[in-house]
Amino acid sequence: MPPETPPAAGEAASGAARTAPRRPPAAAGRARLPPRRPRLSGVAPGACRRDTSGLMRGPSSSLPALRVAAVYAVVSGLWIWLSDRVLALLVHDHATLSMIQTWKGLGFIGVTALLLFLALRAEFERRRQGEERVRRSEAHFRSIYDARLVGILFWHADGRILEANEAFLDMVGYTRDDVADGRLTWRSITPPDYEALDRAKLDEVLRTGTASPAEKEYLRKDGRRIPVLVGGTLIEGRAQHGISYVVDLSRTRQLEHQLRQAQKMEAVGQLAGGMAHDFNNILTAIQGYGELAFDSARDGEVRAALEEILKASRRASSLTQKLLAFSRRQVMEPRVLDLNEVVAGLTGMLQRLLGETVRLETRLAPDLGRVRADASQLEHVITNLAVNARDAMPGGGTLTIETFNAPPDDPRFADGGPVPPGAWVVLAVRDTGVGMDAATQARVFEPFFTTKERGRGTGLGLPMVYGIVSQSGGHVDVQSAPGEGAVFRVYLPRVADPAPAAHPARAAAPAPRGHEVVLLVEDEDAVRELVRTALTAQGYTVLPARGGDEALAIAARWTEPLDLVLADVVLPGMSGPALAARLRERQPGLPALYISGYESEMVAAEAELGPDDVLVSKPFTPAALAREVRALLDRAAAGEDAATPEALPRGPAPVERSET
């Protein structure tokens, strides 16, 4: 539609032009904007439509002035004639009469001058107020015109753009010289596929005086297309001249794209997380029974076969962990750490991983802020980004790992940018590889999407990076172009807490034995039977139940005190923590250990875990579970004996995980 434009500088305000300099925006003061047009900056369009030219010209007809003059002439003539007759009758001395008539004439002149003064003052005040209204109206429109809220342009129906504000010129990339030279027309900035729409809107505005808003695209001077919303109206008294407003929809489209992308990733993440959770239940049984069988097997061939089964289950477990990482449901153990230390600790391993053809460079900021994250998960992030970069450089190249504090003017903080402004620590992984086009960048974090040959990649490495970073409260951004390499930037929230001292890893100990009574509640038959078998083998008395109601019934029938409730977090009808709360009504202080495949913080928020409760993530080994059970029972016994719960460790204890 016509990017509707302004009339010549003084033409739309013809009356005002007689006493004021010509100003193009003032022409819009008479534009007939329909009452239904939305307000701009709280100003009704009608405020810019009022015709104030009469305020500058005075009355549109001389008839009222002639009528006033005639009345005054008649009244003054009658006064002079009547007063002369009365004086002639009353005064007979000629000298006295002459003096009285002289003073009467002077009085008449004084009264006339006073009336004229009052009339002129009233007229001048009226004109001053009118001029002030004109100035306010012009200033009002000028403030809208110059506010850069929307593009405003004045146009002629032949396609010329006569005047435009800075917002519109910035939008299309042209200058005022382009307008003055006639290079900027609404046809020159309209793509061919919108010509039919423009013709229809031009016919509409010429026929009805206004054109309803329509979405279209403009061609910028640099050739880029931008989405816009355009509406317009004719200017009153100026045939073929109109005014239009233009709203740049680029940011709106960008936000809509980001929303769709986030919704898509969330949907895929929910699917992936659900699948991984179900597979974890299966793998827990396979891996657990495999280890039990391996420990009891004596035949060498059987042990070798069982070892292969365990290796396969560990590889499958690794895939489910990647799916859980992408879906942001994996169990994490965040702590305050120095990102530089994480990178430095991986340098040797990364160099071996990259091979001889790829040179590794690190640029670590000395004043880098601290972050709160899971160190092992950050290692996975760096390793996956490094492997992805290596594969993008088949002929060799340079991989640069850089850390720095995000500057306040980071371009990714801009409106609609991928990262909100704030205090961030940045990990940048840059390669000199083949690069990616825009279509590939749009899908690079989707699970199972890969550009590698079949069999060379699972398509889960970068999705895992996305999930870990998101779960840590951060953002990941990619910047690339074909033939120019790529740079992945990971933004993690900066924290002020100091990094705690590192603790040596616990050595794996043999599964401890016990004699306590454990109420086991698990709705997955295979997992429940595995846990029952493993704990029974260690000497525990296990009371198995499929759900919360069955567990409550078993506890009611059991005459001895329970020592531990071991339950899945998610159970049919009643969650594990809700079941523990019911059991603690009968037996306060009952220890609880939960098993789940969901992220610990999410479970703590939704299921309200107690401060001393322990969470074990699936899949787990029978030995690891037995150690957690023993440790929790020992802490509970120590707390009862010492009666000093303040000295007891709080929160979920770390769980030894099998190799993945």
N, C-alpha and C positions, 0 to 999 in steps of 0.2 A: 504494500500500500504506500501511498506517497509519504515519504519521511517528512511530512508536512512542514512547511517553511514560512518565514515572516514576510509581511509586506515591506515595501521600501520604507525608509526610516520615518518619514513623517506622514505617510499616506493614510495609515489607519487612525490617526488622531488629527484629522484635518483642522478642526477648530483649535485644538491645543497648539498646533504648529504656528499659529499667528503670533503667539506671545511667548513661546518657549522654544529652546533649541531642539532640533530634530534628534530623536533618540529611537533607534529601532525597537528596543523592547517595549517602549510606550505604546507601540502599535497594538500590542497584544491586549492593551487595556480595554479594547472594544471587541475582542474576540468573543463570539457567542458560544460559550462553553455550556453544554447541557447541564441542568441541575443534578442529574444522576452521576456525573463524573466524580470519581473519588477525590477526596480532599488531598491537597499537597501541603505538607507542613502545617496542617490545621487551618488552611485558608480555603474557603469555598471558592470554586472557580468563578462564581458570579462576582466576586470582589474584583476580579481582573476584567470583567465584562462591562462594567458600568460605563455608560457614555457620559463623560464629564466635559465634553467640548462646549456645551452650553454655558458652563460656568465661566468660560473665558470670553465667550462672545457676547454675553448679556442676553436680553430677551430675544427670542427668535423672530419677533415681529415688532414694528415701530408703533403699532396701534395703541398699546397701553401708554406709551410716552406721550403721544399726541392727545390722548384723552385727558391725561393729567395736566398737560399744558393748557388745553382748552378750558378745563374747569378752573384752573388758576387764573387764566386771563379774564374769564367771565366774572369770577368772584372779585378779583382786584378791580375790574372796571366798575362793577356795581358799587364797590366800596368807595372808589374815588368820586363817582357821580353822586351817590347818596350823601357822603360826608360833605361835599361841596354845597349841596342844597341845604343841608341842615345848618352849616356854618353861615350861609348867606341869610338865612332866616333869623339866626340868633345874634350875629355880629354885624353892626351897620357901619362901624369905623373901618375905613379901607386899610389903614396902616395895620390895625390890629388883626384884621382878617388876613392880610398878606403874611404877617408873622406866624399866625396859627397854621396857615396852609403850608408855610415852609417847614415848620416843625412836624406837621402831619406827613409831609413827603419824606422827611428824614426818617420818621418812625416807620413808614411803610417800607423804605429801603432797608432799614435795620431788620424788620420782621422778615422781609424777603430773603435777606442775606442769611439770617438764622435758619430759616426753613431750608434754604439751599444747602447750608452747611450740614444740617442734620441729615438731609437726603443723601448728599454726597458721602458723608461718613458711613451711613448705613450701606450704601452701594459698595464703597470700598471695602467695608468689613465683610460684606457678602462675597465679594470677589476674592478677598484674602482667604476666607474660609474655603471657597471653592478651589483656589490654587493649592491650599494646604491639603485638601482631599485628593487633588490630582497628584501632588507630590507623594503623599502617603500611599496612594494606590500604585503609583509607579515604583516607589521603593519596595512595596510589598511584592509586586511582581518581580522586581529586580532581584530581591533576596531569593525568591524561588528560582529565578532564571540562573543566578550565579551559585546556588547552593550545591550544585553537582549531585543532587539527589537523583534526578532523572535527566535524560537528554531532552532538550527542547529545541525545536527548529521551526522556522517559518519557511513556507514553500509556495511555489506557484504551480498551478495544475499542469504546466508544460514540462515539469520535471526539475525546474531550477530550485536550488536551496538558497534562499536569500539571506538567511542569518541563522546561526546556531550557537548554542552556549558551549562552554568548555567541556561539560560532561559529555555532550554528544560528540564533539571533535575528538576527545580522548578515546571514546568508545570505538570510533571508526578509524582512528589513526591519521586524520587529516588536520590541516591547519587553517587559520583564518585566511591566509593567502590563497589556499585552494578554493575557499568560498568566494573570495573577491574575484578570482580569475575565472570562475565558472567551471572549474574542474570537478567540483563536488555537486553531483545531482543525485536525486533519489534513485534514478535508473542505474547510475554507475555503481551504486553500492548494493544493488539488489541482484541476487543470483538469478539465472534464467528460470530456474524451476519455481520461482515465486512471482513471475510476471503476471500469471493469471490472477493470483490473489491480489496483487497490486491494482490491476485494472478493476477488479470487482470492488475493492475498497475505495478507489478514486470515484467510481460511479456512485457509490453509496454516499460519500461525503458531499459530492456535488448535488446529488438529488435531495438528500435529507438534511444537509448541513452538518452532519457528524458521522464519524465512522467508528463502529464498535471496536474495542481492542482485539488484536489478532497477533498470534505468535508467528514469527518468521525468522529469517536469518539475514544478516548484513554481511557484505564483503568488506573487510578492512583493507586499508591501503596496501598492507603487506601480503594480502591474498588470503588471510585466515578468515574463516567463517565464525560468526558469533551469533548465538540465539538471542532474540530480542522480542519484547512485547511492545507493539506500536498502536497508538490510538490518536485520533485527530478530529479537528473541527474547522469549519470555515470561519473566516473573520468577518464580522458584521460590516456590511457596507463595502466590502472589497470582493467582488466576484473573482473567482479563480484563485484567491489567496487563502491560505490556511495555516494553522498552527498544529503541531503534533508533539506528543511526548513519547519518549523511547526509554524503555527499561532494559538494561543489560541482564540477561538471564544466565550468564556464564556460571556465576557462582551457584545459582540455584541448581543448574544442571549438574555441576560438580558435586554438590551435596547430595543430590538425588542418586548419583552414581555411587558415591561412597556408602549411602544407606543401603542401596541394593546389594552392593558388594558385601557389606557387613552382614546383611540378612542371609545372603547366600552362604557365606562362610559359617554363620551360626547354624544354619540348617544342616550343612554338610558336617559340621563339628558334632552336632547332636547325633546324627546318624553314625558317624565314626565312633563317637564315645560309647554309644549304646552297643555297637558291634564289639568294640574292644572289651567292654565290661562282660558281655556274654562269653566271649572267647576266653577271658581271664578265668571265669568259672571252670570252663572246660580244661584249660591249661593247668589250673591248680590241681585238678584231679589227675591229669596225665603226669605232670611233673612229680606230684606227691607220691602217687602209687609207684611211679618209676623208681624213685629214690628208695622207697621201702623195699621194693623187689631187688634193687641193685645191692642194698645192704645185706639182704638175706641170701642172695644167690651165691653159689659156690662154683658152679660150672663156668669155665672161662668163656666159652662161646655165648652163653646166656648173658654173662656180665657185659661182653662186648656189644651184644645186641641192645641191651638195656642202656648202655652208654650212648649209643647212637640215638636211641629214643629220647634220652635226656637232652642231647645236643640239639635235636630237632625242636624239642619243646622250648628250649631256651631261645632259639632263633625266632620261633613263633611268638614267644613272650616279648622279644625285642620289637617286633612289628606292632603288637598291641600297645606297647608303651609309647611308640611313636604316634599311634592313633590317639591315645589318651592325651599325649602332649599337645597335638593339634587341637583337640576338642577342649583343652584347658581343664581336664579332669584328673590329671595325674597327681599323685601325692608328692608334695614338695616340702623341703625343710629349709625355708629362707633364713638367712642371717646377714648381718652387716658385713660387707667384705670390700676389699680393694680390687677393682677390676684389673688393674695393672698386674697384680700378683697372679690372677687367674691366667692372663695372657702369657706372662713370663713362664709360668709353670707348664704351659703347653708348647712352648717354642720348639723344644727338642723333638717331641713327638710329631708336631706338625711338619717339621723339616723332613723327617723320614717319610711322612705320609705324602708330601707333595712330590718327592722324587728329585732327581738331579736337574731336571730341565726347568724347574720353577724356583725362582729366587724369592726368599721370604724376607720382608723388611718389617720392622716394628717401630712405631713412633708413639711412645707412651708419654702422656702429659705428666710432668712431675707433681703438679698441684691438683691432680684428679680427685673429684669428690667421691664419697662412698656410695654404695648402692646396697639395697636389701634384696637378696636373691638366693637361689639355691646354687651353690658353687658347681656341683656336678652337672646341673642342667645348663649353666652358662658354658661349661666346657663342651657340652653337646652342641650348643648354639655355634660356638666358634669353630668347632671341628666340622660341622655340617656346612657352614659358610665357606670354610677353607676347601673342603672337598668339592663343593659346587664350583668354586673359582678354578680349582685345578682342572676339572673336566671342561671348563670353558676355554682353557689354554692348551689345546692338544699339541701345539708346537712349542710349548714353553712360554715363559713370560715372568712377570713379577707380581707377587701377592703382597699387598701392604695392609698391615693391621694397625689401626690408629685409634688412640683413645684421647678424648678431650672433653672439657665441659662445654656444653652447648652455649654459644654466645646469645645475648638477648636479641640480636638482629638476624638470627638464623632464618633463612628464607622459608623453611618449612613451618615456621610459626605464623605465616601470613594467613589472612582470612581464607577459610576453606582449605587450608593446608593440611597435610597428613598428621601433624603433631601440634597439640595445643601449646601455647606459650607456658613456660615454667622453668623450673630448675631441673635440668636433665644432664646425665652423663652419657656420652655417645661412644659407641664402639663402631668403627667404620672398617669394613673389609673391602678392599679395592683390588680388582684384577685388570690385566691388560689383554683380556680374551676377546672372543668374537662378538660379545655384546648381545643385546636383545632388542627386538622391535617392541612397539607399544602393545601389540596384541599379546605377545608372550609375557610382558611385564604384568598385564592385567590378570593373568592366570597363574603366575609363578608360585603363589602360595596355596593353590588348590591341591588337595590330596590326590595322588596318583597322576597328576599332570607332569609329564617329563618330555624333554626334547632329546633325550638320549636314545640310543638304539635299544631295541627290545632285549630285555634280559640284563641290561647294564644299570638300571636304576629302578627303584620302587616308586619314585615320585612322592616320597614321604619326608625327605630331608628338610626342605624349605618349609613345608607345612608344620613340621615339628618345631622349627625355629619360630615361626609365627605364633604357635600355641604357647611355647615356653615364655616368649617375650610378653605376650598379652597377659598370661597368667601372672607374670611378675609386675604387672601394672605399666608396661612400657609399650613402645610402638616400634615397628620395623618398616623401613622405607627403602625402595630400590630406585636407582637412577642409572639408566643405560641407554645406549644407542648402538645400532649395528656397526661393528667394526671399531667401536670406541671403548670396549670393556664395560665393566659394571661396578657399581659401588653399592653395597648394602650397609645401611646405617641403622643401628639398634639404639633406641633411646630408652634409658632406664631412669626412673625417678631418683634424684639425688637426695641423700639423707644426711643429717648432721651427726648421727651417732658414730662413735669410733668403732673400728673393726675389733671384734673380740679376739682373744688369743686362740690360736688353733689348738685343737685337742687331738692327740694321736688316735688313730682308728683302733677300735677294739678288735682283738684277735678272736676269730671264731672258736668257740668252745664246744665241747661235746654237748649234746642235748641232755639237760639235767632231768633227773627223775623226781617224782613227787607222789603224794598219797592223798591229795585233797579231792574234794568233790567239785566237779565242773558241770554247770548247766550249759549245754551246747544248743544254740538255736540257729539253724541255717535251713533255708528253704530249698537250696540246691542239694539234691540227694547225693550226688557224687562227692561234693565238697564236704557235706556233713559226715558221710561215711569215712572219708579220708581223715578228717580231724579226729573223729572218734577212735579210729584205729591207731593213729599216731599217738594220741594222748594216753589211750589205754595201754599201749606198749611201754609207756614211760611210768606206769604205775598209778595213774589217776583214775578216779571213778567218774565216768562220763554219763550224764543224763541227756540223751539227744531229744530234740523237739524240732518240728517243721516250722512252727510259727509262734507268735506271742501267746495266743490263747492256750495252745497246748503246753507251752512252757509254764504258764501260770498254774495250770492244772497239775503238772508234774511237781512243781515247787510246793503246792498245797498238800500233796500226798506225801512228800518227802519229810520224814520226821526229824532228820538231822539238819543243822545249819549248812547252807551252801557256802563254799569258799570262793567261787568265781562264777560269773556269768560271761560266757563267750558267745557273742551274737553278731550276725550280719547287721550292718546299719540299716539296710533296706529289707524289710520283711513284709509279707502280705498282712494287711490289717493293722499292724502295729510296728513302729520302728524299733530298732534295737535300743536306743537310748530311752524311748518311752517305756519299753519293757523293763529296763533296769530301774527306772524311777518307780514303777509299780512294785518291783521286788524289794526295793529299799524301804518301802513303807512297812514291810514286814521285818526286814533285816537291814537296819541302817548301816551304812559304810560298806556295803557289799561291793567288792572290786568288779570292774567291768572291762572287758577287752573286746573291741569291735574289729571285724574284718570287712573290708570294702575295697572297691576299685576306684572310688571317687576321691577327689582332691580334699585333703584334710581340712583346710580352712572352710571350704564350702560345707563339709559335713558338720564342722563345729558350729557354724552359723545356723544351719537348717535343723540339725538334730540336737543341738544344745548338749554337746559332750561335757561331762564333768571335768574339773581341773586335773584329776588323777586318772582319768580314763586313758586307755591306750588304744591306738588305731594301728592296725596291721594291714598293709595293702596287698591285694592279690596281683599276681600269683605269689605264693610263698612256699617255702620248703617245710616239711614236717619238723626238721631240726630247728629252723629259725622260729617257728611258731612255739615250739616247746620252750625255747629260751625266753621268749617274751612272756609266756604264761608263768614260768618260774620266777622271773624277775618281778613281775607284778605282785605275785603272791608273797614274795619275800619282803617287798616294800610295805605291803599291807600289814604283814605280821610285825615288822619293825615299828610301824606307826602305832599299832595297838600296844606294843610292849613299852615303847618310849613315851607315848602320848605327846609327841612333839611333831605334829604334822607340818610345822613350818620348816622343819629340816628336810622334809621329803622332797624329792624332785618333782617338778610340775610338768604337765603337758605330755604329749605323746612321746614315747621313747623311740629312738632310731631303730629301724628294722633292717637286719642284714638281708640283702637281696641277692638272689642267684645271678650269675653272669648272664647278660643278655647280648 
